[in-house]
Amino acid sequence: MHAYLTAAMFTLMGFAFVASTLLLSRLLRPSAPNPDKLETYECGPLPVGDAWQQFNMHYYLFALLFVVFDVEAAFLYPWAVAYKQVGLYAVVEMILFVGLLGFGWAYAWRRKALEWD
Amino acid sequence: MTIPNISFGPFDLVAVAPYVALGLMLATVLLAVPVLTWFERVTLGLIHDRLGPNRVGPRGLLQPIADGIKLFFKEDILPSNVDRRIFYLAPAISMMPPLVAAALIPLGDFRVDMGGGQTRPLTLVAADINVGILWVLGLASLQVYGLILGGWSSNNKYSLLGALRSSAQAISYELALSLGVLMAVLMSHSMSLVQIVQSQTGGIMHWNILGLFPFGLVAAGVYAIAAVAETNRAPFDLPEAESELVAGYQTEYSSMKFAIFFMSEYAAVVIGSCVAVVLWLGGWDPIHPVLGFIPGPLWFAGKVLLLIFAFVWVRSTLPRFRYDQLMRFGWMRLLPVALVALMLAAAMSAYRTDPSAGSRIPPKPEKPKPLMGGTQSL
């Protein structure tokens, strides 16, 4: 438990570090805002509309595939620690498991979900 | 290496060690950033055959301090269209993971002489968590939140595109990263960073990078590529590709908020190199036991410096990927290579230790030997 406490302490230190540098620079820096300066910077031209709108659907495909394969990796971790005790049986089982997911991956490849165009 | 026990009031060396490690790592990560920016610029200068920073201080050593002071005094522009709370939160979120991960990095291993011929083992680490490597991977994936929240809250099209690219890139290469790390876990049978290093003691031939040859090498390569991609550095610096996206998710950030994003990238480079040394290069283990008189933390620092140099070297040598190439490389090359290498390595290691262990078919009973020289004598 002690180790997790140390890690939590580091989290607090991280926030404290960011907060203190931002505060220090607030005390030091000049502030002279004007409406033109506070405009969204898109290289000069006036921005048209919000940036908070629809974007390419393809990003969601990668997110979906990521979830599948990340869960696979999460399953593989305890296996990697313990497979020595279980022996060859564990290896065969895991090759079957990865092979099944491999089918899904090959399907995504065939449907061009992994290509970016 | 045996060291004498020193007492600090009511505490002895063993009790103080975690705090020493904590202070050391925190100082390393925070101080490494200015030193690293100098190191990077000097190395780039060398490689490009030009001078690099040489005006401020001897050999330009004070340049990072001058840069830091400049950033403190810069006006902070808070654009009127941003989502303020998230805009402030994003740099903090991206700075945190490397700092927290620093707590888990083991720096060295000693034996403390307790007097009367007794010794106690002492590991210089702030927090030895038994699932440490999972913790590190989890933190690595948290870092992407800083980028995507920063890009989204800016309400700027370039920022949003940069952030989207960044998150897609980060999750794609995170798979390869975790599969690369998995190989080290497979070879060391532990998820604790301390135990992973301890399983590699005995010189370069015992390090994971040469374990289960050639699969250790393949996995280390996969890890290296994925780590460069995860830290968003060249040739994988598409999120902030300045020639296409102005500065990507950082476009609207100025002054200290920009500096914190900048620092988090360098801190991530340091931590990525530390984890690579722990997983593949034997941590504090000397290259040959003969050189064991050099303290472990020095070995560790030396290896980390070597990897950081490699980061800079790669940056100065390779051109930036195109986005479709990046995704294709991640999903169609790196991922299958990592998976196949992992399965082959597991099979190889299981076969090496005991070919029949755990299989359900009992080994065939040996044929009884013919008693009188076989049948042909009849």
Interface residues (C-beta under 8 A of the other chain):
Chain A: H2 A3 Y4 T6 A7 M9 F10 T11 M13 G14 F15 F17 V18 A19 T21 L22 L24 S25 R26 L28 R29 P30 S31 A32 P33 P35 K37 L38 E39 T40 Y41 E42 C43 P47 D50 A51 W52 F55 N56 Y59 F62 A63 L65 F66 F69 D70 A73 L76 Y77 A80 V81 Y83 K84 V86 G87 L88 Y89 A90 V91 M94 I95 V98 G102 W105 W109 L114 E115 W116 D117
Chain B: P18 L22 L26 L30 L71 F72 F73 K74 E75 D76 I77 L78 P79 S80 N81 Y88 P91 A92 M95 M96 L99 V100 A102 A103 L104 A126 A127 D128 I129 L134 W135 W152 S154 N155 N156 K157 Y158 S159 L160 L161 L164 S167 A168 I171 S172 E174 L175 S178 L179 L182 V185 L186 H189 S190 M191 V246 T251 E252 S255 M256 K257 A259 I260 Y323 D324 M327 R328 W331 M332 L335 P336 L339 L342 M343 A346 A347 S349 A350 Y351 T353 D354 P355 S356 A357 G358 S359 R360
